[in-house]
Every structure is written in structure tokens, then in C-alpha cells.
Amino acid sequence: MSETGLRERKKQRMYQAVSDIAVRLFLERGFDAVSVAEVAAAAEISKPTLFRYFPAKEDLVLHRIADHEGEAARVVAAARAEGTAPLAALRRHFLDGLAAADPITGVNDHPQVRAFHTLLYGTPSLVARLHAHLERSEAALAEALGGGLGARLAAGQIIAVRRILAEENWRRISAGERVEDVRREAVDAAGRAFAALEAGLPHLAAGGGSGPGPGHPGTIVTE
């Protein structure tokens, strides 16, 4: 492995280690009760070093889902390379996540996952930071869909559907419903939601996944 590759792996290990320490402290004592200085001390690094890795305190938590930020865009890029319609690929990807109990879909009742979701959705500053994460996901997806207003409108709808489906699944899990019951109905809900997207965005449902040009207005799904 090259020196650059080794440095990158070391950097990623640092990200993960510091984030894990921070999340543990936040879960034990509450997000607002733990200072950045305390996290740095627990991680045995200086506060300036911590901020080089994590510009904001909230990023210590959001690192857990950072890999998902460009996920929809990556799915669309791969689909285009294979000649698959973007919405068909995104639907399959979401359903695969439900089947695998991927925490990002909300259908996972592992105690650590539930605790993390409670921390994330129960802390106003984290919810606000999460919206920035979603905005970046939306921008990346719009770029993958070809750019322009039409692509931005489509990306906004797709990211919103994925978010709402996951939040509803999590709401039901946190209310005590059984995973298998939630998963079964989540599959049906996802099917209906993506069918609505395909009806409203036919240029993304067509075989081959040819998208609109930069000026294509798209169609806003309202149901």
C-alpha cells in the first residue's frame, strides 16, 4: 500500500475512534452535558486536533452516517453504467436495506441502534445538522441525475421519500412495534412511495435511466 493510502487509513481510523468515544459519552450523559474538551481528553488528543477532524460538535455524531451522504448518487451512477433506470435502482437499494435491517432504513431494534437514533432525533442541534447532511445528499444526487433545476426537483423528492420512509419505520420501532411487523409494512410502503415517484418522474423510470437535460422542469410529486 502506498504512503498516501496508509495516511488515509490512519486518518479514517482516527475519525472512527474519536466518533465512537464521543457517541459513548453522549449516550451516557447526554449530548449537551458533554463538552468538546471532554471528548478530546477522552480521545487523548488536543481540542484543536479534534476540530481539524470534526468542524462542529454535531459532526462527532453524524460521522456514524457519513458514508450514506452520497449513497443515492452512487446508486444512480452505478445504475446508469449498467443501463438501469435510476428509480428502479434506488427502489431495489432501499428494499435491500430493509431486508438487511440496515439502521439507515429505520428497521432495526438493536439496543445500540435504538440508543443512537434516540440521541440523533432527540437532540435539536443534531436534527438541524442532519438537515445539512440531507442537503448535501440531495445536491450529490441532483448532480448524478444530470444537474439543473429538473434534476434538483427530482433529487429533492427522492431524498424526501427515503427520509420519510425511514423516519416512519423508526417511529414505529421506537414505539415498541416488532421489527418483522414494521419491516413487512415498510416494504409495502416503499413500493407505493417509489411507484408514486415513478409516475411523477417518468424520465427516471424509463429503461436505461436516461434523465432530463439541465433545463428539464421535472414533475413534482404531490401525493
Phi and psi restraints in degrees (value plus and minus 20) as a CYANA .aco file:
   2 SER   PHI     -90.0   -50.0
   2 SER   PSI     142.9   182.9
   3 GLU   PHI     -81.1   -41.1
   3 GLU   PSI     -58.0   -18.0
   4 THR   PHI     -82.6   -42.6
   4 THR   PSI     -62.1   -22.1
   5 GLY   PHI     -84.5   -44.5
   5 GLY   PSI     -59.1   -19.1
   6 LEU   PHI     -84.9   -44.9
   6 LEU   PSI     -61.9   -21.9
   7 ARG   PHI     -82.3   -42.3
   7 ARG   PSI     -60.3   -20.3
   8 GLU   PHI     -86.1   -46.1
   8 GLU   PSI     -60.9   -20.9
   9 ARG   PHI     -83.7   -43.7
   9 ARG   PSI     -60.9   -20.9
  10 LYS   PHI     -83.2   -43.2
  10 LYS   PSI     -60.7   -20.7
  11 LYS   PHI     -83.5   -43.5
  11 LYS   PSI     -63.5   -23.5
  12 GLN   PHI     -86.4   -46.4
  12 GLN   PSI     -56.7   -16.7
  13 ARG   PHI     -83.9   -43.9
  13 ARG   PSI     -57.7   -17.7
  14 MET   PHI     -85.0   -45.0
  14 MET   PSI     -66.1   -26.1
  15 TYR   PHI     -72.5   -32.5
  15 TYR   PSI     -70.7   -30.7
  16 GLN   PHI     -85.2   -45.2
  16 GLN   PSI     -64.3   -24.3
  17 ALA   PHI     -84.2   -44.2
  17 ALA   PSI     -65.2   -25.2
  18 VAL   PHI     -87.7   -47.7
  18 VAL   PSI     -61.7   -21.7
  19 SER   PHI     -81.7   -41.7
  19 SER   PSI     -63.6   -23.6
  20 ASP   PHI     -80.9   -40.9
  20 ASP   PSI     -62.6   -22.6
  21 ILE   PHI     -84.0   -44.0
  21 ILE   PSI     -65.2   -25.2
  22 ALA   PHI     -82.3   -42.3
  22 ALA   PSI     -67.2   -27.2
  23 VAL   PHI     -82.2   -42.2
  23 VAL   PSI     -59.5   -19.5
  24 ARG   PHI     -79.7   -39.7
  24 ARG   PSI     -65.5   -25.5
  25 LEU   PHI     -85.1   -45.1
  25 LEU   PSI     -61.1   -21.1
  26 PHE   PHI     -84.7   -44.7
  26 PHE   PSI     -59.1   -19.1
  27 LEU   PHI     -88.2   -48.2
  27 LEU   PSI     -54.8   -14.8
  28 GLU   PHI     -93.2   -53.2
  28 GLU   PSI     -60.2   -20.2
  29 ARG   PHI    -142.5  -102.5
  29 ARG   PSI     -31.1     8.9
  30 GLY   PHI      81.9   121.9
  30 GLY   PSI     123.9   163.9
  31 PHE   PHI     -79.8   -39.8
  31 PHE   PSI     -68.2   -28.2
  32 ASP   PHI     -93.7   -53.7
  32 ASP   PSI     -38.1     1.9
  33 ALA   PHI    -105.3   -65.3
  33 ALA   PSI     -30.4     9.6
  34 VAL   PHI    -130.3   -90.3
  34 VAL   PSI     106.3   146.3
  35 SER   PHI    -107.3   -67.3
  35 SER   PSI     140.3   180.3
  36 VAL   PHI     -81.8   -41.8
  36 VAL   PSI     -56.7   -16.7
  37 ALA   PHI     -81.5   -41.5
  37 ALA   PSI     -57.5   -17.5
  38 GLU   PHI     -87.7   -47.7
  38 GLU   PSI     -58.9   -18.9
  39 VAL   PHI     -84.1   -44.1
  39 VAL   PSI     -65.3   -25.3
  40 ALA   PHI     -80.3   -40.3
  40 ALA   PSI     -63.0   -23.0
  41 ALA   PHI     -83.7   -43.7
  41 ALA   PSI     -62.3   -22.3
  42 ALA   PHI     -85.2   -45.2
  42 ALA   PSI     -51.9   -11.9
  43 ALA   PHI    -107.0   -67.0
  43 ALA   PSI     -24.2    15.8
  44 GLU   PHI      40.6    80.6
  44 GLU   PSI      23.6    63.6
  45 ILE   PHI    -153.9  -113.9
  45 ILE   PSI     145.9   185.9
  46 SER   PHI     -99.9   -59.9
  46 SER   PSI     139.6   179.6
  47 LYS   PHI     -81.9   -41.9
  47 LYS   PSI     -63.7   -23.7
  48 PRO   PHI     -78.9   -38.9
  48 PRO   PSI     -58.3   -18.3
  49 THR   PHI     -83.9   -43.9
  49 THR   PSI     -62.4   -22.4
  50 LEU   PHI     -78.6   -38.6
  50 LEU   PSI     -63.8   -23.8
  51 PHE   PHI     -89.9   -49.9
  51 PHE   PSI     -39.9     0.1
  52 ARG   PHI     -88.6   -48.6
  52 ARG   PSI     -51.6   -11.6
  53 TYR   PHI    -107.5   -67.5
  53 TYR   PSI     -59.0   -19.0
  54 PHE   PHI    -148.5  -108.5
  54 PHE   PSI      80.1   120.1
  55 PRO   PHI     -79.1   -39.1
  55 PRO   PSI     -47.8    -7.8
  56 ALA   PHI    -153.3  -113.3
  56 ALA   PSI     132.2   172.2
  57 LYS   PHI     -75.6   -35.6
  57 LYS   PSI     -59.5   -19.5
  58 GLU   PHI     -82.3   -42.3
  58 GLU   PSI     -47.7    -7.7
  59 ASP   PHI     -86.6   -46.6
  59 ASP   PSI     -41.4    -1.4
  60 LEU   PHI     -81.7   -41.7
  60 LEU   PSI     -52.4   -12.4
  61 VAL   PHI    -107.4   -67.4
  61 VAL   PSI     -66.0   -26.0
  62 LEU   PHI     -85.6   -45.6
  62 LEU   PSI     -35.5     4.5
  63 HIS   PHI     -77.6   -37.6
  63 HIS   PSI     -49.0    -9.0
  64 ARG   PHI     -79.7   -39.7
  64 ARG   PSI     -48.2    -8.2
  65 ILE   PHI    -135.6   -95.6
  65 ILE   PSI      -6.5    33.5
  66 ALA   PHI     -79.1   -39.1
  66 ALA   PSI     -56.4   -16.4
  67 ASP   PHI     -82.9   -42.9
  67 ASP   PSI     -41.2    -1.2
  68 HIS   PHI    -105.4   -65.4
  68 HIS   PSI     -27.2    12.8
  69 GLU   PHI     -79.5   -39.5
  69 GLU   PSI     -63.5   -23.5
  70 GLY   PHI    -123.6   -83.6
  70 GLY   PSI      -2.0    38.0
  71 GLU   PHI     -81.8   -41.8
  71 GLU   PSI     -69.8   -29.8
  72 ALA   PHI     -81.1   -41.1
  72 ALA   PSI     -59.6   -19.6
  73 ALA   PHI     -83.5   -43.5
  73 ALA   PSI     -61.0   -21.0
  74 ARG   PHI     -85.7   -45.7
  74 ARG   PSI     -59.2   -19.2
  75 VAL   PHI     -81.9   -41.9
  75 VAL   PSI     -64.1   -24.1
  76 VAL   PHI     -86.9   -46.9
  76 VAL   PSI     -61.6   -21.6
  77 ALA   PHI     -81.4   -41.4
  77 ALA   PSI     -62.7   -22.7
  78 ALA   PHI     -86.4   -46.4
  78 ALA   PSI     -58.7   -18.7
  79 ALA   PHI     -83.8   -43.8
  79 ALA   PSI     -62.8   -22.8
  80 ARG   PHI     -82.1   -42.1
  80 ARG   PSI     -60.5   -20.5
  81 ALA   PHI     -84.0   -44.0
  81 ALA   PSI     -49.8    -9.8
  82 GLU   PHI    -112.0   -72.0
  82 GLU   PSI     -25.6    14.4
  83 GLY   PHI      57.9    97.9
  83 GLY   PSI       4.5    44.5
  84 THR   PHI    -120.3   -80.3
  84 THR   PSI     123.7   163.7
  85 ALA   PHI     -83.5   -43.5
  85 ALA   PSI     116.5   156.5
  86 PRO   PHI     -74.5   -34.5
  86 PRO   PSI     -66.0   -26.0
  87 LEU   PHI     -88.5   -48.5
  87 LEU   PSI     -54.4   -14.4
  88 ALA   PHI     -83.5   -43.5
  88 ALA   PSI     -60.9   -20.9
  89 ALA   PHI     -88.3   -48.3
  89 ALA   PSI     -60.5   -20.5
  90 LEU   PHI     -88.3   -48.3
  90 LEU   PSI     -57.2   -17.2
  91 ARG   PHI     -83.5   -43.5
  91 ARG   PSI     -67.7   -27.7
  92 ARG   PHI     -81.0   -41.0
  92 ARG   PSI     -61.0   -21.0
  93 HIS   PHI     -84.0   -44.0
  93 HIS   PSI     -62.3   -22.3
  94 PHE   PHI     -86.8   -46.8
  94 PHE   PSI     -62.3   -22.3
  95 LEU   PHI     -85.3   -45.3
  95 LEU   PSI     -56.9   -16.9
  96 ASP   PHI     -82.3   -42.3
  96 ASP   PSI     -58.9   -18.9
  97 GLY   PHI     -84.2   -44.2
  97 GLY   PSI     -59.6   -19.6
  98 LEU   PHI     -82.9   -42.9
  98 LEU   PSI     -64.4   -24.4
  99 ALA   PHI     -83.5   -43.5
  99 ALA   PSI     -53.7   -13.7
 100 ALA   PHI    -109.8   -69.8
 100 ALA   PSI     -18.7    21.3
 101 ALA   PHI      37.5    77.5
 101 ALA   PSI      18.1    58.1
 102 ASP   PHI     -80.9   -40.9
 102 ASP   PSI     104.4   144.4
 103 PRO   PHI     -74.7   -34.7
 103 PRO   PSI     -47.7    -7.7
 104 ILE   PHI     -86.1   -46.1
 104 ILE   PSI     -40.7    -0.7
 105 THR   PHI    -104.8   -64.8
 105 THR   PSI     -29.3    10.7
 106 GLY   PHI      68.0   108.0
 106 GLY   PSI     -31.2     8.8
 107 VAL   PHI    -117.3   -77.3
 107 VAL   PSI      56.2    96.2
 108 ASN   PHI    -181.7  -141.7
 108 ASN   PSI     103.4   143.4
 109 ASP   PHI    -132.0   -92.0
 109 ASP   PSI       0.6    40.6
 110 HIS   PHI     -79.3   -39.3
 110 HIS   PSI     117.5   157.5
 111 PRO   PHI     -73.2   -33.2
 111 PRO   PSI     -60.1   -20.1
 112 GLN   PHI     -89.1   -49.1
 112 GLN   PSI     -56.1   -16.1
 113 VAL   PHI     -87.8   -47.8
 113 VAL   PSI     -63.5   -23.5
 114 ARG   PHI     -82.8   -42.8
 114 ARG   PSI     -61.1   -21.1
 115 ALA   PHI     -84.1   -44.1
 115 ALA   PSI     -61.2   -21.2
 116 PHE   PHI     -84.4   -44.4
 116 PHE   PSI     -65.5   -25.5
 117 HIS   PHI     -83.1   -43.1
 117 HIS   PSI     -58.1   -18.1
 118 THR   PHI     -83.0   -43.0
 118 THR   PSI     -62.0   -22.0
 119 LEU   PHI     -81.5   -41.5
 119 LEU   PSI     -68.9   -28.9
 120 LEU   PHI     -83.7   -43.7
 120 LEU   PSI     -73.3   -33.3
 121 TYR   PHI    -101.8   -61.8
 121 TYR   PSI     -32.0     8.0
 122 GLY   PHI    -118.4   -78.4
 122 GLY   PSI     -16.9    23.1
 123 THR   PHI    -138.1   -98.1
 123 THR   PSI      91.6   131.6
 124 PRO   PHI     -73.5   -33.5
 124 PRO   PSI     -61.8   -21.8
 125 SER   PHI     -88.0   -48.0
 125 SER   PSI     -50.2   -10.2
 126 LEU   PHI     -93.1   -53.1
 126 LEU   PSI     -57.7   -17.7
 127 VAL   PHI     -81.9   -41.9
 127 VAL   PSI     -62.1   -22.1
 128 ALA   PHI     -83.2   -43.2
 128 ALA   PSI     -62.3   -22.3
 129 ARG   PHI     -87.3   -47.3
 129 ARG   PSI     -52.9   -12.9
 130 LEU   PHI     -82.0   -42.0
 130 LEU   PSI     -55.7   -15.7
 131 HIS   PHI     -82.8   -42.8
 131 HIS   PSI     -56.2   -16.2
 132 ALA   PHI     -84.7   -44.7
 132 ALA   PSI     -59.6   -19.6
 133 HIS   PHI     -79.5   -39.5
 133 HIS   PSI     -64.3   -24.3
 134 LEU   PHI     -87.2   -47.2
 134 LEU   PSI     -56.7   -16.7
 135 GLU   PHI     -83.2   -43.2
 135 GLU   PSI     -59.7   -19.7
 136 ARG   PHI     -88.5   -48.5
 136 ARG   PSI     -57.3   -17.3
 137 SER   PHI     -81.4   -41.4
 137 SER   PSI     -62.2   -22.2
 138 GLU   PHI     -84.2   -44.2
 138 GLU   PSI     -63.0   -23.0
 139 ALA   PHI     -83.9   -43.9
 139 ALA   PSI     -61.8   -21.8
 140 ALA   PHI     -85.2   -45.2
 140 ALA   PSI     -60.4   -20.4
 141 LEU   PHI     -86.1   -46.1
 141 LEU   PSI     -62.3   -22.3
 142 ALA   PHI     -78.6   -38.6
 142 ALA   PSI     -61.0   -21.0
 143 GLU   PHI     -83.6   -43.6
 143 GLU   PSI     -62.3   -22.3
 144 ALA   PHI     -85.6   -45.6
 144 ALA   PSI     -47.4    -7.4
 145 LEU   PHI    -105.7   -65.7
 145 LEU   PSI     -19.3    20.7
 146 GLY   PHI      97.5   137.5
 146 GLY   PSI     -28.8    11.2
 147 GLY   PHI      57.5    97.5
 147 GLY   PSI     152.0   192.0
 148 GLY   PHI      69.6   109.6
 148 GLY   PSI     153.5   193.5
 149 LEU   PHI     -82.1   -42.1
 149 LEU   PSI     -63.2   -23.2
 150 GLY   PHI     -79.0   -39.0
 150 GLY   PSI     -62.9   -22.9
 151 ALA   PHI     -87.2   -47.2
 151 ALA   PSI     -56.9   -16.9
 152 ARG   PHI     -86.2   -46.2
 152 ARG   PSI     -61.5   -21.5
 153 LEU   PHI     -83.2   -43.2
 153 LEU   PSI     -63.6   -23.6
 154 ALA   PHI     -84.2   -44.2
 154 ALA   PSI     -65.6   -25.6
 155 ALA   PHI     -81.1   -41.1
 155 ALA   PSI     -59.8   -19.8
 156 GLY   PHI     -80.5   -40.5
 156 GLY   PSI     -61.9   -21.9
 157 GLN   PHI     -87.1   -47.1
 157 GLN   PSI     -63.5   -23.5
 158 ILE   PHI     -85.4   -45.4
 158 ILE   PSI     -67.1   -27.1
 159 ILE   PHI     -84.0   -44.0
 159 ILE   PSI     -58.1   -18.1
 160 ALA   PHI     -84.5   -44.5
 160 ALA   PSI     -61.8   -21.8
 161 VAL   PHI     -82.5   -42.5
 161 VAL   PSI     -66.8   -26.8
 162 ARG   PHI     -80.6   -40.6
 162 ARG   PSI     -62.7   -22.7
 163 ARG   PHI     -85.0   -45.0
 163 ARG   PSI     -66.5   -26.5
 164 ILE   PHI     -86.2   -46.2
 164 ILE   PSI     -60.8   -20.8
 165 LEU   PHI     -80.1   -40.1
 165 LEU   PSI     -65.8   -25.8
 166 ALA   PHI     -86.3   -46.3
 166 ALA   PSI     -61.2   -21.2
 167 GLU   PHI     -85.5   -45.5
 167 GLU   PSI     -57.8   -17.8
 168 GLU   PHI     -86.4   -46.4
 168 GLU   PSI     -61.2   -21.2
 169 ASN   PHI     -81.3   -41.3
 169 ASN   PSI     -64.6   -24.6
 170 TRP   PHI     -85.2   -45.2
 170 TRP   PSI     -60.0   -20.0
 171 ARG   PHI     -77.8   -37.8
 171 ARG   PSI     -62.8   -22.8
 172 ARG   PHI     -91.1   -51.1
 172 ARG   PSI     -59.7   -19.7
 173 ILE   PHI     -82.1   -42.1
 173 ILE   PSI     -64.6   -24.6
 174 SER   PHI     -88.1   -48.1
 174 SER   PSI     -42.2    -2.2
 175 ALA   PHI    -102.2   -62.2
 175 ALA   PSI     -24.1    15.9
 176 GLY   PHI      82.4   122.4
 176 GLY   PSI     -12.9    27.1
 177 GLU   PHI     -93.2   -53.2
 177 GLU   PSI     133.6   173.6
 178 ARG   PHI     -91.4   -51.4
 178 ARG   PSI     120.7   160.7
 179 VAL   PHI     -75.3   -35.3
 179 VAL   PSI     -66.7   -26.7
 180 GLU   PHI     -84.3   -44.3
 180 GLU   PSI     -55.2   -15.2
 181 ASP   PHI     -86.2   -46.2
 181 ASP   PSI     -65.0   -25.0
 182 VAL   PHI     -85.4   -45.4
 182 VAL   PSI     -62.9   -22.9
 183 ARG   PHI     -81.2   -41.2
 183 ARG   PSI     -64.9   -24.9
 184 ARG   PHI     -78.2   -38.2
 184 ARG   PSI     -66.7   -26.7
 185 GLU   PHI     -95.1   -55.1
 185 GLU   PSI     -47.8    -7.8
 186 ALA   PHI     -86.2   -46.2
 186 ALA   PSI     -56.6   -16.6
 187 VAL   PHI     -82.3   -42.3
 187 VAL   PSI     -64.7   -24.7
 188 ASP   PHI     -83.6   -43.6
 188 ASP   PSI     -63.1   -23.1
 189 ALA   PHI     -84.1   -44.1
 189 ALA   PSI     -61.3   -21.3
 190 ALA   PHI     -84.5   -44.5
 190 ALA   PSI     -59.8   -19.8
 191 GLY   PHI     -80.3   -40.3
 191 GLY   PSI     -63.8   -23.8
 192 ARG   PHI     -87.1   -47.1
 192 ARG   PSI     -60.8   -20.8
 193 ALA   PHI     -85.5   -45.5
 193 ALA   PSI     -64.2   -24.2
 194 PHE   PHI     -92.1   -52.1
 194 PHE   PSI     -49.5    -9.5
 195 ALA   PHI     -83.8   -43.8
 195 ALA   PSI     -59.5   -19.5
 196 ALA   PHI     -84.8   -44.8
 196 ALA   PSI     -60.5   -20.5
 197 LEU   PHI     -82.2   -42.2
 197 LEU   PSI     -63.9   -23.9
 198 GLU   PHI     -84.4   -44.4
 198 GLU   PSI     -56.3   -16.3
 199 ALA   PHI     -87.7   -47.7
 199 ALA   PSI     -57.8   -17.8
 200 GLY   PHI    -105.8   -65.8
 200 GLY   PSI     -38.8     1.2
 201 LEU   PHI    -148.9  -108.9
 201 LEU   PSI      42.2    82.2
 202 PRO   PHI     -80.9   -40.9
 202 PRO   PSI     -46.8    -6.8
 203 HIS   PHI     -88.1   -48.1
 203 HIS   PSI     -36.3     3.7
 204 LEU   PHI    -121.6   -81.6
 204 LEU   PSI     -24.1    15.9
 205 ALA   PHI    -123.1   -83.1
 205 ALA   PSI     -31.9     8.1
 206 ALA   PHI     -89.8   -49.8
 206 ALA   PSI     129.9   169.9
 207 GLY   PHI     -77.0   -37.0
 207 GLY   PSI     118.5   158.5
 208 GLY   PHI      71.7   111.7
 208 GLY   PSI     -38.7     1.3
 209 GLY   PHI      48.1    88.1
 209 GLY   PSI      11.0    51.0
 210 SER   PHI     -91.2   -51.2
 210 SER   PSI     107.7   147.7
 211 GLY   PHI    -118.9   -78.9
 211 GLY   PSI     157.8   197.8
 212 PRO   PHI     -95.9   -55.9
 212 PRO   PSI     139.4   179.4
 213 GLY   PHI     -92.4   -52.4
 213 GLY   PSI     153.6   193.6
 214 PRO   PHI     -76.2   -36.2
 214 PRO   PSI     -47.6    -7.6
 215 GLY   PHI    -116.1   -76.1
 215 GLY   PSI     -20.3    19.7
 216 HIS   PHI     -82.9   -42.9
 216 HIS   PSI     108.0   148.0
 217 PRO   PHI     -94.2   -54.2
 217 PRO   PSI     -41.6    -1.6
 218 GLY   PHI      50.2    90.2
 218 GLY   PSI    -197.6  -157.6
 219 THR   PHI    -153.1  -113.1
 219 THR   PSI     108.1   148.1
 220 ILE   PHI    -104.5   -64.5
 220 ILE   PSI     104.4   144.4
 221 VAL   PHI     -96.9   -56.9
 221 VAL   PSI     107.8   147.8
 222 THR   PHI    -136.8   -96.8
 222 THR   PSI     -19.3    20.7
